[in-house]
Amino acid sequence: MDGDWAKTVEAINVAGEGDVLVIKCSGDTTAVWGELATRSCLNRKIAGVIIDGAVRDVDDIRALGFPVFAKREVPNAGEPKGFGEINVRIFCGGIEVNPGDWIIADDNGVMVIPKQKAYEIAKRAFEVKKAEDRIRAEIEEKGRTLADVIELYKWEKVR
Protein backbone atom coordinates (compact mmCIF):
# COMPACT_ATOMS: atom_id res chain seq x y z
CA MET A 1 0.00 0.00 0.00
CA ASP A 2 1.23 3.48 -0.84
CA GLY A 3 2.86 5.08 2.20
CA ASP A 4 2.88 1.93 4.36
CA TRP A 5 6.16 2.22 6.25
CA ALA A 6 5.70 -0.58 8.82
CA LYS A 7 7.93 -3.18 7.11
CA THR A 8 10.34 -0.46 6.03
CA VAL A 9 11.03 0.46 9.65
CA GLU A 10 10.96 -3.17 10.79
CA ALA A 11 13.64 -3.97 8.19
CA ILE A 12 16.04 -1.64 10.01
CA ASN A 13 15.98 -4.04 12.97
CA VAL A 14 16.50 -7.06 10.69
CA ALA A 15 19.39 -5.57 8.70
CA GLY A 16 22.99 -6.00 9.74
CA GLU A 17 25.89 -3.60 9.81
CA GLY A 18 26.90 -2.60 6.28
CA ASP A 19 23.64 -3.79 4.70
CA VAL A 20 21.70 -1.72 2.16
CA LEU A 21 17.92 -1.68 2.45
CA VAL A 22 16.14 -1.95 -0.90
CA ILE A 23 12.47 -1.03 -0.66
CA LYS A 24 9.79 -1.60 -3.29
CA CYS A 25 6.67 0.49 -2.75
CA SER A 26 3.27 0.14 -4.32
CA GLY A 27 3.12 3.87 -4.99
CA ASP A 28 5.13 7.05 -4.74
CA THR A 29 2.73 9.74 -3.55
CA THR A 30 3.31 9.22 0.18
CA ALA A 31 6.70 8.80 1.89
CA VAL A 32 7.78 5.52 3.45
CA TRP A 33 11.09 7.00 4.62
CA GLY A 34 12.25 10.07 6.50
CA GLU A 35 14.70 11.54 8.97
CA LEU A 36 13.78 9.34 11.95
CA ALA A 37 14.23 6.12 9.97
CA THR A 38 17.54 7.50 8.74
CA ARG A 39 18.74 8.16 12.30
CA SER A 40 17.80 4.58 13.19
CA CYS A 41 19.92 3.31 10.28
CA LEU A 42 22.88 5.37 11.41
CA ASN A 43 22.61 3.80 14.87
CA ARG A 44 22.61 0.31 13.31
CA LYS A 45 25.47 1.17 10.89
CA ILE A 46 23.36 0.36 7.84
CA ALA A 47 25.14 1.49 4.65
CA GLY A 48 22.24 3.08 2.75
CA VAL A 49 18.69 2.85 1.47
CA ILE A 50 17.27 2.48 -2.05
CA ILE A 51 13.55 3.22 -2.38
CA ASP A 52 11.36 2.56 -5.40
CA GLY A 53 8.92 5.03 -3.90
CA ALA A 54 8.89 8.30 -1.99
CA VAL A 55 11.01 9.88 0.74
CA ARG A 56 10.51 13.00 2.86
CA ASP A 57 12.76 15.10 5.16
CA VAL A 58 15.36 15.20 2.40
CA ASP A 59 17.24 18.23 3.78
CA ASP A 60 17.58 16.55 7.18
CA ILE A 61 18.72 13.29 5.59
CA ARG A 62 21.36 15.10 3.51
CA ALA A 63 22.59 16.93 6.62
CA LEU A 64 23.08 13.54 8.30
CA GLY A 65 25.21 12.39 5.35
CA PHE A 66 23.30 9.13 4.96
CA PRO A 67 22.85 7.80 1.40
CA VAL A 68 19.17 7.53 0.48
CA PHE A 69 18.13 7.12 -3.16
CA ALA A 70 14.43 7.40 -3.92
CA LYS A 71 12.24 7.76 -6.96
CA ARG A 72 10.45 10.78 -5.56
CA GLU A 73 10.56 13.40 -2.81
CA VAL A 74 7.26 14.33 -1.15
CA PRO A 75 6.31 16.33 1.96
CA ASN A 76 3.76 13.91 3.40
CA ALA A 77 4.32 10.79 5.47
CA GLY A 78 2.43 7.56 5.22
CA GLU A 79 1.39 5.41 8.13
CA PRO A 80 2.25 1.90 9.32
CA LYS A 81 -0.24 -0.64 8.02
CA GLY A 82 1.88 -3.80 8.22
CA PHE A 83 1.77 -5.04 4.64
CA GLY A 84 4.83 -6.33 2.81
CA GLU A 85 7.69 -8.75 3.38
CA ILE A 86 11.33 -8.56 4.40
CA ASN A 87 14.30 -10.43 2.86
CA VAL A 88 12.48 -11.61 -0.25
CA ARG A 89 13.08 -11.19 -3.97
CA ILE A 90 11.66 -7.92 -5.30
CA PHE A 91 11.73 -5.87 -8.47
CA CYS A 92 12.95 -2.37 -7.67
CA GLY A 93 12.83 0.05 -10.57
CA GLY A 94 12.10 -2.95 -12.78
CA ILE A 95 15.34 -4.71 -11.74
CA GLU A 96 15.39 -7.99 -9.83
CA VAL A 97 16.96 -7.69 -6.37
CA ASN A 98 17.57 -10.66 -4.06
CA PRO A 99 18.78 -10.77 -0.46
CA GLY A 100 22.58 -10.72 -0.50
CA ASP A 101 22.95 -8.95 -3.85
CA TRP A 102 25.49 -6.13 -3.93
CA ILE A 103 24.16 -2.61 -4.29
CA ILE A 104 26.40 0.13 -5.70
CA ALA A 105 24.95 3.65 -5.65
CA ASP A 106 26.16 7.20 -6.10
CA ASP A 107 25.03 10.38 -7.82
CA ASN A 108 25.33 8.60 -11.19
CA GLY A 109 22.74 5.97 -10.33
CA VAL A 110 22.11 2.63 -8.64
CA MET A 111 23.37 -0.79 -9.74
CA VAL A 112 22.40 -4.24 -8.54
CA ILE A 113 25.07 -6.92 -8.77
CA PRO A 114 23.80 -10.48 -8.24
CA LYS A 115 25.69 -12.02 -5.33
CA GLN A 116 26.82 -14.99 -7.45
CA LYS A 117 28.56 -12.58 -9.88
CA ALA A 118 29.89 -10.09 -7.32
CA TYR A 119 33.50 -11.32 -7.26
CA GLU A 120 33.78 -11.44 -11.04
CA ILE A 121 32.28 -7.97 -11.48
CA ALA A 122 34.33 -6.44 -8.65
CA LYS A 123 37.52 -7.85 -10.19
CA ARG A 124 36.59 -6.37 -13.58
CA ALA A 125 35.79 -3.00 -11.97
CA PHE A 126 39.27 -2.87 -10.42
CA GLU A 127 40.81 -3.63 -13.83
CA VAL A 128 38.81 -0.80 -15.43
CA LYS A 129 39.81 1.59 -12.62
CA LYS A 130 43.48 0.71 -13.09
CA ALA A 131 43.25 1.35 -16.85
CA GLU A 132 41.40 4.65 -16.33
CA ASP A 133 44.02 5.78 -13.79
CA ARG A 134 46.73 5.14 -16.39
CA ILE A 135 44.78 7.06 -19.05
CA ARG A 136 44.11 9.92 -16.62
CA ALA A 137 47.82 10.18 -15.87
CA GLU A 138 48.63 10.36 -19.59
CA ILE A 139 46.11 13.16 -20.06
CA GLU A 140 47.09 15.15 -16.95
CA GLU A 141 50.84 14.67 -16.93
CA LYS A 142 51.65 14.50 -20.63
CA GLY A 143 48.94 16.75 -22.03
CA ARG A 144 47.60 14.08 -24.36
CA THR A 145 43.97 13.74 -25.40
CA LEU A 146 41.71 10.80 -24.71
CA ALA A 147 41.53 9.91 -28.42
CA ASP A 148 45.33 9.80 -28.63
CA VAL A 149 45.81 7.79 -25.45
CA ILE A 150 43.35 5.06 -26.40
CA GLU A 151 44.36 5.18 -30.06
CA LEU A 152 40.78 5.83 -31.06
CA TYR A 153 41.65 5.83 -34.75
CA LYS A 154 42.02 2.03 -34.57
CA TRP A 155 38.29 1.79 -33.93
CA GLU A 156 37.19 3.95 -36.85
CA LYS A 157 35.22 2.20 -39.54
CA VAL A 158 37.11 1.62 -42.76
CA ARG A 159 35.66 3.83 -45.47
Buried (B, 14 or more C-beta within 10 A) or exposed (E): BBBBBBBBBBBBEEBEEEBBBBBBBEBBEBBBBBBEBBBEBEEBEBBBBBBBBBBBBBEBBEEBEBBBBBBBBBEEBBEBEEEBEBEEEBEBBEEEBBEEBBBBBEEEEBEBBBEEEEEEBEEEEEEEEEEEEEBEEBEEEEEBEEEEBBEEEEEEEEE
